[in-house]
Amino acid sequence: MSREPGLAAPTIDALLAPLKEFEAALLAVSGGPDSTALLAMAAGWACRVHPAPRLAAATVDHGLRRESAAEAATVGALCQRLGVPHRTLVWEGEKPVTRIQERARAARYALLSAHARAIGAGAIVVAHHLDDQAETALFRLLRGSGVAGLSAMAASTDLGGIALVRPLLGVAKRDLVAYCEAHGLAYARDPSNQDPRYARTRMRRLASGLAAEGLDAAALARLARRASQIEDALARQTQAAAARLGLPRSARCDAAALLAEPTEIVQRLIAAAIADIGGRAPSRVGLAKVEALTQDLLRAYAAGAPFSANVAGARVRLARGAVRVEPEPPRRSPAAPRVRG
C-alpha cells in the first residue's frame, strides 16, 4: 500500500470540498510537483464525491524555456490517463526583457481566465501551498506592507468574475512532493526556481535561515492567517465608519467626527475617497503617501490650521470644520515670458 503523508482520501476530500459549489473548474497544471499532485488528487476526488464539478486542466507554455513544450505535453499525457480534458495555452508574441516573472504571471492568468470562460468554468484552481504562503508573507513583510499585504494569499479571490481558488494553502510542499513520489507521478523541475535573479528564489534562501531560528513556513503562514483576521475586522469597521461619515460617497465629512476615528480607519477612509476620485483601487493609492497625509492632517486639525495636499490625482482639504476630497485641480502652465518690443 502506498503511503500518503497527511494526504489520505478524507484529507483530500476536505481540502477540495470548496470546489463543489462550481459546475466546472479549471485546474492550472504546470507540470511541477505541486500542480501535478493537485491534478491527481482532484481527479480521484471527483470520482469519489458527488456532486463534483466537471474538471478540466490547462498548462500555460510561456515559451521562455526549451523544455516548456515537452513539459506541457507530459501534463497532457497524464491528464489523458486520468480522464481530465487538457489544453496547452501558449503565450504568443515577443517576450519582455524586464520584470519577466511579473509579466509572465499576468499573461498566465489572462490565458487561464480566457480559457475558463470558453469552457464555462467558474473557478481556476491553483496549487499554491503552505510554503508559497509563507514566502508571500515574508516578501511583503520585507517591503513594509500593511495588514492587508501581510494577509498574503486568500483561499479564494475574484479574478474578473472567475474564482481563483487555492485549496492547498495549508499543505506543505514536502507533502505534495511525497504524494507524487508515493503514486509514481513524474514531475518537472523548473530551473528558474534556483535563479537568484528572482525575488522568490531569494525569499526561499532567506526563509531557510529564518526557519533555523524558529520562523518557519508554518509560523509565517500563521502570521498571514492572523493578519487576515485583523484585516477582516478593520475592513468591517471601516465600512461601518463610512456609513456613518459619508466617505467616500459624498467626498466631504465633518472633520471632528472623521478624525475621532482610529488613525487606521481614517487612513482607509481617505484612501478609499482618493481612489474613488481617481478611479483606482485603494491599494494602488500608496500606503506611505496616505500615512504621511493623515499625520499632516491630524496635526493641522489639532493646531486649528487649514490643510491641503494632493495625492494620486486628488486634493484633500481641511477647512471650515470639514474634510473634503476632490479632484486635484489642473496645474497652471508656466507663464510665457514677455517679449519686449
C-alpha positions as CSV (number, residue, x, y, z in Angstrom):
1,M,0.0,0.0,0.0
2,S,1.3,3.4,-0.9
3,R,1.9,5.9,1.9
4,E,0.1,9.2,1.7
5,P,1.8,11.6,4.2
6,G,-1.0,13.7,5.6
7,L,-2.9,13.4,2.3
8,A,-5.2,10.4,2.6
9,A,-8.5,10.5,0.9
10,P,-10.5,12.0,3.8
11,T,-8.0,14.9,4.0
12,I,-8.1,15.4,0.2
13,D,-11.9,15.4,0.3
14,A,-11.9,18.1,2.9
15,L,-9.3,20.2,1.0
16,L,-11.2,20.1,-2.2
17,A,-14.7,20.4,-0.8
18,P,-15.0,24.2,-1.7
19,L,-14.9,23.2,-5.4
20,K,-18.3,21.5,-5.1
21,E,-20.0,24.9,-5.4
22,F,-18.9,25.1,-9.1
23,E,-20.3,23.3,-12.0
24,A,-16.9,23.3,-13.7
25,A,-13.4,24.0,-12.6
26,L,-10.2,24.6,-14.5
27,L,-7.0,23.1,-12.9
28,A,-3.9,25.1,-13.6
29,V,-1.2,22.5,-14.0
30,S,2.4,23.5,-14.9
31,G,3.9,20.0,-14.5
32,G,5.8,20.7,-11.3
33,P,5.2,18.6,-8.2
34,D,2.6,20.9,-6.6
35,S,0.2,21.1,-9.5
36,T,0.8,17.5,-10.5
37,A,-0.3,16.4,-7.1
38,L,-3.3,18.8,-7.3
39,L,-4.3,17.3,-10.7
40,A,-4.1,13.7,-9.4
41,M,-5.9,14.4,-6.1
42,A,-8.7,16.3,-7.9
43,A,-9.2,13.5,-10.4
44,G,-9.5,11.0,-7.7
45,W,-11.7,13.3,-5.6
46,A,-14.1,13.9,-8.5
47,C,-14.7,10.1,-8.7
48,R,-15.5,9.8,-5.0
49,V,-17.6,12.8,-4.3
50,H,-21.0,13.8,-5.6
51,P,-21.8,16.3,-6.8
52,A,-18.4,17.1,-8.1
53,P,-17.6,19.8,-10.7
54,R,-16.7,19.0,-14.3
55,L,-12.9,19.1,-14.3
56,A,-10.5,20.4,-17.0
57,A,-6.9,21.2,-16.9
58,A,-4.7,23.7,-18.7
59,T,-0.9,24.3,-18.9
60,V,0.5,27.6,-19.9
61,D,3.5,27.4,-22.1
62,H,5.3,30.7,-21.7
63,G,7.9,29.9,-24.3
64,L,10.7,31.0,-22.0
65,R,12.5,27.7,-21.8
66,R,13.2,25.0,-24.4
67,E,11.7,22.3,-22.2
68,S,8.3,24.0,-21.7
69,A,6.5,22.5,-24.7
70,A,7.6,19.0,-23.7
71,E,6.5,19.6,-20.1
72,A,3.1,20.7,-21.3
73,A,2.9,17.5,-23.4
74,T,3.7,15.4,-20.4
75,V,0.9,17.0,-18.4
76,G,-1.4,16.4,-21.3
77,A,-0.5,12.7,-21.3
78,L,-1.1,12.4,-17.6
79,C,-4.5,14.1,-18.0
80,Q,-5.4,11.6,-20.7
81,R,-4.6,8.8,-18.2
82,L,-6.7,10.4,-15.5
83,G,-9.6,11.3,-17.8
84,V,-9.3,15.0,-17.5
85,P,-9.5,17.2,-20.6
86,H,-6.4,19.2,-21.2
87,R,-5.3,22.2,-23.2
88,T,-2.0,23.9,-23.7
89,L,-2.2,27.7,-23.7
90,V,0.7,29.4,-25.4
91,W,1.9,32.9,-24.6
92,E,2.4,34.3,-28.0
93,G,4.3,37.3,-29.1
94,E,7.6,38.9,-28.2
95,K,8.7,38.3,-24.6
96,P,9.7,41.1,-22.2
97,V,13.3,41.5,-21.1
98,T,12.5,43.1,-17.7
99,R,10.1,42.1,-14.9
100,I,9.8,38.7,-16.7
101,Q,8.2,36.8,-13.8
102,E,5.7,39.5,-13.1
103,R,4.6,39.8,-16.7
104,A,4.6,36.1,-17.2
105,R,2.3,35.8,-14.3
106,A,-0.1,38.4,-15.7
107,A,-0.1,36.6,-19.1
108,R,-0.7,33.2,-17.4
109,Y,-3.8,34.4,-15.6
110,A,-5.1,36.2,-18.7
111,L,-4.8,33.0,-20.7
112,L,-6.3,30.8,-17.9
113,S,-9.2,33.2,-17.4
114,A,-10.0,33.3,-21.2
115,H,-9.9,29.5,-21.3
116,A,-12.0,29.2,-18.2
117,R,-14.7,31.4,-19.8
118,A,-14.5,29.5,-23.0
119,I,-15.3,26.1,-21.3
120,G,-17.8,27.6,-18.8
121,A,-15.6,27.1,-15.7
122,G,-16.5,29.2,-12.7
123,A,-13.2,28.6,-11.0
124,I,-9.5,28.4,-11.7
125,V,-7.8,26.1,-9.2
126,V,-4.1,26.7,-8.5
127,A,-1.6,24.7,-6.3
128,H,-0.3,27.4,-4.1
129,H,0.7,25.7,-0.8
130,L,1.9,26.5,2.7
131,D,5.5,27.3,1.6
132,D,4.2,29.7,-1.0
133,Q,2.0,31.4,1.6
134,A,5.0,31.8,3.9
135,E,7.2,33.2,1.1
136,T,4.5,35.7,0.2
137,A,4.1,36.9,3.8
138,L,7.9,37.3,4.2
139,F,8.2,39.1,0.8
140,R,5.5,41.6,1.9
141,L,6.9,42.0,5.4
142,L,10.3,42.9,4.0
143,R,8.6,45.5,1.7
144,G,6.8,47.2,4.6
145,S,3.3,46.1,3.6
146,G,0.3,46.9,5.9
147,V,-2.0,44.4,7.5
148,A,-3.8,43.7,4.2
149,G,-0.5,42.8,2.5
150,L,0.6,40.6,5.4
151,S,-2.6,38.6,4.9
152,A,-0.8,37.1,1.9
153,M,-2.9,34.9,-0.3
154,A,-6.6,34.2,0.3
155,A,-8.2,30.8,-0.2
156,S,-10.4,32.3,-2.9
157,T,-10.2,35.6,-4.7
158,D,-12.1,37.1,-7.6
159,L,-10.3,37.2,-11.0
160,G,-12.6,39.2,-13.2
161,G,-15.7,37.3,-12.3
162,I,-14.0,33.9,-12.1
163,A,-13.0,32.5,-8.7
164,L,-9.2,31.9,-8.2
165,V,-9.2,29.0,-5.7
166,R,-6.2,27.9,-3.6
167,P,-7.3,24.7,-1.8
168,L,-3.7,23.7,-0.7
169,L,-2.6,26.7,1.3
170,G,-2.5,24.6,4.4
171,V,-0.4,21.8,2.8
172,A,3.4,21.8,3.0
173,K,5.3,21.4,-0.3
174,R,7.1,18.4,1.1
175,D,3.8,16.5,1.4
176,L,2.9,17.3,-2.2
177,V,6.3,16.0,-3.4
178,A,5.8,12.9,-1.2
179,Y,2.4,12.4,-2.7
180,C,3.8,12.4,-6.2
181,E,6.5,10.0,-5.3
182,A,4.2,7.7,-3.5
183,H,2.0,7.5,-6.5
184,G,4.7,7.3,-9.1
185,L,3.8,10.7,-10.7
186,A,6.7,12.2,-12.6
187,Y,7.1,15.9,-12.4
188,A,9.2,18.7,-13.9
189,R,11.7,20.8,-12.1
190,D,11.9,24.5,-13.2
191,P,15.5,25.8,-13.1
192,S,14.2,29.3,-12.6
193,N,13.3,28.3,-9.0
194,Q,17.0,28.3,-8.3
195,D,17.9,31.5,-10.1
196,P,19.0,34.2,-7.6
197,R,17.9,37.0,-10.0
198,Y,14.3,36.3,-9.0
199,A,12.9,37.6,-5.7
200,R,11.1,34.3,-4.9
201,T,14.4,32.4,-5.1
202,R,16.0,34.8,-2.7
203,M,13.0,34.6,-0.3
204,R,13.4,30.8,-0.2
205,R,17.0,31.1,0.8
206,L,16.2,33.7,3.4
207,A,13.3,31.6,4.7
208,S,15.6,28.6,5.3
209,G,17.8,30.7,7.5
210,L,14.8,32.1,9.4
211,A,13.4,28.6,9.9
212,A,16.5,27.7,11.8
213,E,15.6,30.4,14.2
214,G,12.1,29.2,14.6
215,L,10.3,31.4,12.0
216,D,9.5,28.6,9.7
217,A,6.8,28.3,7.0
218,A,4.1,27.3,9.5
219,A,4.9,30.3,11.7
220,L,4.8,32.7,8.7
221,A,1.6,31.2,7.5
222,R,0.2,31.7,11.0
223,L,1.2,35.3,10.8
224,A,-0.7,35.6,7.5
225,R,-3.8,34.0,8.9
226,R,-3.8,36.3,11.9
227,A,-3.2,39.3,9.7
228,S,-6.1,38.2,7.5
229,Q,-8.4,38.1,10.6
230,I,-7.3,41.5,11.6
231,E,-7.8,42.8,8.1
232,D,-11.3,41.5,8.0
233,A,-12.1,43.2,11.3
234,L,-10.6,46.5,10.1
235,A,-12.5,46.3,6.8
236,R,-15.8,45.9,8.6
237,Q,-15.0,48.7,11.0
238,T,-14.1,50.9,8.0
239,Q,-17.3,50.0,6.3
240,A,-19.3,51.0,9.4
241,A,-17.4,54.3,9.7
242,A,-18.0,55.0,6.0
243,A,-21.8,54.6,6.5
244,R,-21.7,57.0,9.5
245,L,-19.5,59.6,7.9
246,G,-20.4,59.6,4.2
247,L,-16.9,59.0,2.9
248,P,-16.2,58.2,0.1
249,R,-19.7,58.6,-1.2
250,S,-20.0,62.4,-0.6
251,A,-16.3,63.2,-0.6
252,R,-17.0,65.5,2.3
253,C,-17.5,64.9,6.0
254,D,-17.3,66.5,9.4
255,A,-13.7,66.8,10.4
256,A,-14.2,66.3,14.2
257,A,-16.2,63.0,13.5
258,L,-13.7,61.7,11.0
259,L,-10.6,62.5,13.0
260,A,-12.0,61.0,16.2
261,E,-11.8,57.6,14.5
262,P,-8.7,55.4,15.0
263,T,-5.9,56.5,12.7
264,E,-6.0,53.3,10.7
265,I,-9.7,53.8,9.9
266,V,-9.1,57.5,9.0
267,Q,-6.3,56.3,6.6
268,R,-8.6,53.7,5.0
269,L,-11.4,56.2,4.5
270,I,-9.2,58.8,3.0
271,A,-7.5,56.2,0.7
272,A,-11.0,55.0,-0.4
273,A,-12.1,58.5,-1.2
274,I,-8.9,59.3,-3.1
275,A,-9.2,56.0,-5.1
276,D,-12.9,56.8,-5.8
277,I,-11.8,60.2,-7.3
278,G,-9.0,58.7,-9.3
279,G,-10.9,55.6,-10.4
280,R,-8.4,53.1,-9.0
281,A,-8.2,50.5,-6.2
282,P,-7.4,51.9,-2.7
283,S,-4.4,49.6,-2.6
284,R,-2.9,51.5,-5.6
285,V,-3.0,54.9,-3.9
286,G,0.2,54.2,-1.9
287,L,0.2,53.4,1.8
288,A,3.2,55.6,2.7
289,K,1.6,58.6,1.0
290,V,-1.7,58.1,2.8
291,E,0.0,57.6,6.1
292,A,2.0,60.9,5.7
293,L,-1.0,62.8,4.6
294,T,-3.1,61.6,7.5
295,Q,-0.5,62.6,10.0
296,D,-0.2,66.0,8.5
297,L,-4.0,66.3,8.5
298,L,-4.2,65.3,12.2
299,R,-1.5,67.9,13.1
300,A,-3.3,70.6,11.2
301,Y,-6.6,69.8,12.9
302,A,-5.0,69.8,16.3
303,A,-3.5,73.2,15.6
304,G,-6.7,74.7,14.2
305,A,-4.9,75.3,10.9
306,P,-6.2,74.8,7.3
307,F,-4.7,72.0,5.4
308,S,-4.4,71.0,1.7
309,A,-2.5,68.2,0.0
310,N,-2.5,66.5,-3.4
311,V,-2.2,62.7,-3.7
312,A,-2.8,60.4,-6.6
313,G,-4.9,62.9,-8.6
314,A,-7.0,64.0,-5.6
315,R,-6.9,67.0,-3.3
316,V,-7.6,66.5,0.4
317,R,-8.6,69.8,2.2
318,L,-9.4,70.7,5.8
319,A,-11.3,74.0,6.0
320,R,-14.3,75.3,8.0
321,G,-14.7,72.2,10.1
322,A,-14.9,69.8,7.2
323,V,-12.6,67.4,5.3
324,R,-13.1,67.4,1.6
325,V,-11.7,65.0,-1.0
326,E,-12.0,66.4,-4.5
327,P,-10.2,66.1,-7.9
328,E,-6.8,67.8,-8.0
329,P,-7.1,71.0,-9.9
330,P,-5.1,71.2,-13.2
331,R,-1.6,72.6,-12.7
332,R,-1.0,76.0,-14.0
333,S,1.2,76.3,-17.1
334,P,4.2,78.5,-16.5
335,A,3.6,82.0,-17.8
336,A,5.1,82.7,-21.2
337,P,7.9,85.2,-21.0
338,R,7.1,88.7,-22.1
339,V,8.8,89.8,-25.3
340,R,9.7,93.5,-25.3
341,G,9.4,95.3,-28.5
